[in-house]
């Protein structure tokens, strides 16, 4: 497992390549983090752990029976949750470095995992449109079959009162987190909705297979829409700056102004970016990580951020 730290000098671009992490033998599908490490899940059936300061691999690794499609670390509970392509959920105790749960509820690939710290509940969603609700000890509380196709992403409101689902039928669905009633649904994209984020004021950003980014009010009224990429947008994340980032099957990453939706920066192979489809993005304190089919993780840092 190797890494190469790039030039840390400030550039004219808002974000620069800080380091590249290599080691996986297959496409990387998911990233997560806790207070000490980055985690990655790959088609090589391994979940690996990396030191943020230098990209070196930690000795901790999990070998899976199938490809892990989703990954979530909940630091307060010391849980590493892995969702596999066959629907299995594996819960690893990070401190004890051993599996504590192997859950078989989903019958298809698990694409989304999240934890609601207010309700003390986990949510998992799969390729069949099934949403499962669990308590903090992984007792199953509820199964909600939504018949909406693949749920690629779910996001939780900042106060934990509701969650939004990005669905393959192109709709965004809003469920309250007390009774899980559907409070709202709206047609966000002509094809699958693949990614979404909730702004602090409740405004929603969505992205889809149609390569569009759209901005919505909390009530689902469209405020803006524009073609952002040349292929499916797999990730849309709000950064710790006045920006958000999109990553696409078209091999590019784009940085956007959070207020105006104007493009700020385009990252491609000419900027030492990715060679193939970019599947996942992880926001960090100083920027973000990106990873995809070229088996690499790249850390991008804001040019004004403090570097070691």
C-alpha positions in Angstrom: 0.0 0.0 0.0 1.6 3.2 -1.1 0.9 6.9 -1.3 2.5 9.9 -2.9 2.1 13.3 -1.2 1.8 16.0 -3.9 3.1 19.6 -4.0 1.5 21.4 -1.1 2.2 24.9 -2.4 -0.9 27.1 -2.8 -2.1 27.4 -6.4 -4.5 29.7 -8.2 -7.1 26.9 -8.0 -9.3 26.8 -4.9 -8.5 23.1 -4.4 -5.3 21.2 -4.9 -4.2 17.6 -4.9 -2.7 16.9 -1.5 -2.1 13.1 -1.6 -3.0 10.0 -3.5 -3.7 6.7 -1.7 -3.3 3.4 -3.5 -3.6 -0.2 -2.5 -7.0 -1.5 -3.5 -7.1 -4.0 -6.3 -10.6 -3.1 -7.5 -12.9 -0.1 -8.0 -13.7 1.8 -4.8 -17.3 2.2 -4.0 -17.5 3.9 -0.6 -15.6 6.1 1.9 -16.1 6.9 5.5 -14.1 8.3 8.4 -13.9 8.6 12.2 -11.7 10.8 14.4 -8.5 8.9 13.5 -8.8 7.2 10.1 -10.2 7.1 6.6 -12.1 3.9 5.6 -12.6 2.6 2.1 -14.6 -0.2 0.5 -13.7 -1.9 -2.7 -14.7 -4.4 -5.3 -11.7 -6.4 -4.2 -13.9 -7.4 -1.2 -11.8 -5.5 1.3 -12.5 -2.6 3.6 -9.2 -0.9 4.4 -8.2 1.8 6.9 -5.8 4.7 6.3 -3.9 7.3 8.3 -5.2 10.8 7.1 -1.8 12.5 7.7 0.2 10.4 5.3 -2.2 8.0 3.5 -0.5 4.9 4.9 -2.6 1.8 5.5 -3.4 0.8 9.0 -3.2 -2.9 9.9 -6.9 -3.1 10.4 -8.7 -4.6 7.4 -12.0 -6.5 6.8 -12.3 -9.2 4.2 -15.9 -9.5 2.9 -17.7 -12.4 1.2 -19.1 -10.1 -1.5 -18.2 -6.6 -2.8 -19.0 -3.9 -0.2 -21.2 -1.2 -1.8 -21.7 1.0 1.2 -19.8 1.9 4.3 -20.5 3.9 7.5 -18.5 4.6 10.6 -20.4 5.8 13.7 -17.6 7.0 16.1 -19.8 7.4 19.1 -20.8 3.8 19.0 -17.5 2.5 17.7 -19.4 0.7 14.8 -18.1 0.2 11.3 -21.1 -0.9 9.2 -20.6 -2.5 5.8 -23.3 -3.1 3.2 -22.7 -5.8 0.7 -23.8 -6.5 -2.9 -25.9 -9.5 -1.7 -27.8 -7.4 1.0 -25.9 -8.6 4.0 -25.0 -6.0 6.7 -21.8 -6.5 8.7 -21.3 -4.6 11.9 -17.7 -4.4 13.2 -16.7 -3.2 16.6 -13.8 -0.9 15.8 -12.2 -1.2 19.3 -12.4 -5.0 19.6 -11.7 -5.4 15.8 -14.3 -8.1 15.5 -17.7 -8.6 13.9 -20.6 -8.2 16.3 -23.6 -8.5 13.9 -24.3 -10.2 10.5 -27.7 -9.0 9.6 -29.8 -10.5 6.8 -32.8 -8.4 6.0 -32.0 -6.8 2.7 -32.3 -9.1 -0.3 -30.4 -6.9 -2.7 -27.3 -4.6 -2.6 -27.2 -2.1 0.2 -26.4 1.3 -1.2 -27.0 3.7 1.7 -26.3 3.6 5.5 -26.8 6.5 7.9 -27.2 7.1 11.6 -29.6 9.6 13.2 -27.9 10.8 16.4 -31.1 12.4 17.7 -33.3 9.3 17.3 -30.5 6.9 18.0 -31.4 5.0 14.9 -29.6 3.5 11.9 -31.2 3.6 8.4 -30.2 1.2 5.6 -31.6 1.2 2.0 -31.2 -1.2 -0.9 -31.5 -1.7 -4.6 -35.1 -3.0 -4.3 -36.3 0.2 -2.6 -36.5 -1.2 0.9 -35.7 1.1 3.8 -34.9 -0.6 7.1 -34.9 1.2 10.5 -32.8 -0.1 13.3 -32.1 1.0 16.9 -28.5 1.7 18.1 -28.1 -2.0 19.1 -29.2 -3.2 15.6 -32.6 -4.5 16.6 -34.8 -4.2 13.5 -37.6 -1.7 14.2 -39.3 -1.3 10.8 -39.1 -2.3 7.1 -40.6 0.1 4.6 -40.9 -1.2 1.0 -41.1 1.9 -1.2 -41.2 0.2 -4.6 -39.2 3.1 -6.0 -36.2 1.1 -7.4 -32.7 1.6 -6.1 -32.3 4.0 -3.2 -28.7 5.2 -3.8 -28.5 7.8 -1.0 -30.3 9.0 2.1 -29.7 12.2 4.0 -30.9 13.2 7.5 -32.0 16.7 8.4 -29.6 18.6 10.7 -32.1 18.3 13.5 -32.9 14.7 12.8 -36.6 15.2 12.3 -36.8 13.8 8.7 -34.8 12.0 6.1 -34.6 12.3 2.3 -34.2 9.5 -0.1 -32.7 9.6 -3.7 -34.7 7.1 -5.6 -34.3 5.4 -9.0 -37.7 6.5 -10.2 -36.3 10.0 -10.2 -38.2 11.1 -7.1 -37.0 12.5 -3.8 -39.0 11.2 -0.9 -39.2 12.8 2.5 -40.1 10.7 5.6 -40.5 11.9 9.1 -38.2 10.1 11.6 -40.9 9.5 14.3 -43.6 7.6 12.5 -41.9 7.3 9.0 -44.9 8.7 7.2 -44.1 10.0 3.7 -44.5 13.8 4.1 -43.4 14.7 0.6 -42.3 13.3 -2.8 -41.4 15.2 -5.9 -40.1 14.3 -9.4 -36.5 15.6 -9.2 -35.0 14.0 -12.3 -36.2 12.5 -15.6 -34.3 9.3 -14.8 -32.8 8.1 -11.5 -32.1 10.5 -8.7 -28.6 9.5 -7.6 -27.4 12.0 -5.0 -28.7 14.8 -2.7 -27.7 17.1 0.1 -29.7 19.3 2.5 -28.5 22.8 3.1 -28.7 24.4 6.6 -31.8 26.4 5.6 -33.6 23.2 4.3 -33.0 23.9 0.6 -32.2 20.6 -1.2 -29.6 20.0 -3.9 -30.2 16.9 -6.1 -28.3 15.2 -8.9 -29.2 12.4 -11.3 -28.5 10.0 -14.0 -29.6 12.8 -16.4 -26.3 14.6 -15.4 -28.3 17.6 -14.0 -28.0 19.3 -10.7 -31.3 20.8 -9.4 -32.0 23.1 -6.4 -35.3 22.8 -4.5 -37.1 24.5 -1.7 -37.9 22.4 1.3 -41.4 22.0 -0.1 -40.1 20.6 -3.4 -40.4 23.7 -5.6 -37.6 23.9 -8.2 -35.3 27.0 -7.9 -32.6 26.1 -10.4 -31.6 23.4 -12.8 -28.5 23.0 -15.0 -26.5 20.4 -16.8 -23.5 19.8 -14.6 -21.7 16.8 -16.2 -21.6 14.5 -19.3 -22.7 11.4 -17.4 -24.4 10.2 -14.2 -23.6 12.2 -11.1 -22.8 9.7 -8.4 -22.0 12.2 -5.6 -23.0 15.7 -4.5 -21.6 16.9 -1.1 -21.6 20.2 0.7 -18.0 21.1 1.7 -16.7 23.0 4.8 -16.3 26.0 2.5 -18.8 28.1 0.6 -18.8 25.3 -2.1 -20.3 22.0 -3.0 -18.8 19.2 -5.0 -20.1 16.8 -7.7 -18.4 13.7 -9.0 -19.5 11.8 -12.1 -19.2 8.8 -14.3 -17.6 11.2 -16.9 -14.4 11.1 -14.8 -14.6 14.7 -13.6 -15.1 16.5 -10.3 -16.6 19.9 -10.3 -16.7 22.5 -7.5 -19.7 24.9 -7.4 -20.4 28.1 -5.5 -23.0 27.2 -2.8 -25.0 30.4 -3.3 -25.0 30.9 -7.0 -24.5 27.4 -8.5 -21.7 28.8 -10.6 -18.7 26.5 -11.4 -15.6 27.4 -9.4 -13.2 24.6 -10.5 -13.1 21.6 -12.8 -10.8 18.7 -11.8 -10.0 16.1 -14.4 -7.0 13.9 -15.5 -5.1 17.0 -16.6 -5.1 18.1 -13.0 -3.8 14.6 -11.9 -7.4 13.5 -11.2 -9.1 10.3 -11.9 -8.8 8.1 -15.0 -12.2 6.5 -14.7 -15.7 6.9 -13.2 -15.7 8.6 -9.8 -18.0 6.7 -7.4 -17.8 8.4 -4.1 -16.8 11.6 -2.2 -16.1 12.1 1.5 -16.0 15.6 3.0 -13.1 16.3 5.3 -12.1 19.2 7.6 -9.8 20.6 4.9 -11.4 19.5 1.7 -12.6 16.2 0.4 -11.6 12.7 -0.7 -12.6 11.2 -4.1 -12.4 7.6 -5.2 -13.6 5.4 -8.1 -13.0 2.8 -10.7 -9.3 3.6 -11.1 -8.7 2.0 -7.6 -7.3 5.2 -6.2 -8.3 7.6 -3.4 -7.3 11.2 -3.9 -7.4 13.8 -1.2 -8.1 17.4 -2.3 -7.5 20.3 0.0 -8.7 23.8 0.0 -5.8 26.1 -0.9 -6.3 28.3 2.2 -6.5 25.3 4.6 -3.9 24.6 7.1 -1.6 21.8 6.1 0.7 19.7 8.3 
